[in-house]
């Protein structure tokens, strides 16, 4: 219920709803004039309607409306009308609009003009001379009429600006987290590629050694391939050095790129580290997980580590968590759910909060996968789904079958 009230309040006070807001207040003012004050003279109605028009104009020109409305009070004093209370209410509305949407000199000028004209109105009400005994009450009424709407408008404006800045900061931090995660992914992928290129260099070197009497053309090709692969490997190593985060330099890869069968053991090690913090972790790892490709294996491990760390940090000591990793129809599914443990109410992470979650979503998204994280009962549930890698495109015929070796 509170969220609904807050949402409707934000809509009513939105700048785009100013005309609608003032139109509703105008209807209320008309009801007040017709049912309560009941102006008897045409001059009273003329001043009241002029005040309503200025109040509506405050949706677009709050400064002009704020400066003009007190003038109607002075005019009313000169011609002896009886609509001072409705006009003061309209002035309070325009002062609020001015403080809500203006700032600095505009607000100061509008408030100063209104204060000067209201002082003239107070003096005219006492035949241009305010008795000494009436000075404090008069100043008090003026301060209430001017100060309350100005303070309310300024408070709402500052609250909205703070909320907007908080949203911008959160978006900036999320973007920074996603960028950092992409850099980490790039570093890990370069580690994988460097490993495979190193293997290629080694095998080409072996081929050169075991074929010393080969055709010179083949030897030239092997020499060129060895040199190119060596240069590529050196470039990759330099790039990995540039990408490596000094704060995480000691971590190294979490599973060997050459042996994806080590993934189940690496997942068990991640669970063991979480258990060391007091979190009870039950693992269910499918047999096909050991046959995942290197990229998805590394992604699954990173997601599992971050998810278990999240559970250990936020579920509280002695909480229970269950991690399930399985492969169905070549789609990897990872789920980590905890029961909340002894965490105090209100200490759980809010949906969408935390930059670790943004990084996990980024990892899954880069592989075309799906990532979800949010409350589940008293605890928290993390779920990721990674599709199979795209099918490699077949080599062109000229590459797949060299010229001069056609079918028999």
PyMOL commands that set and color helices and strands:
alter all, ss='L'
color gray80, all
select helices_A, chain A and resi 2-12+15-37+42-57+62-79+84-101+105-125+132-210+216-243+246-248+260-275+287-291+294-314+355-366+397-400
alter helices_A, ss='H'
color red, helices_A
select strands_A, chain A and resi 280-285+320-328+331-338+370-376+379-386
alter strands_A, ss='S'
color yellow, strands_A
deselect
rebuild
show_as cartoon
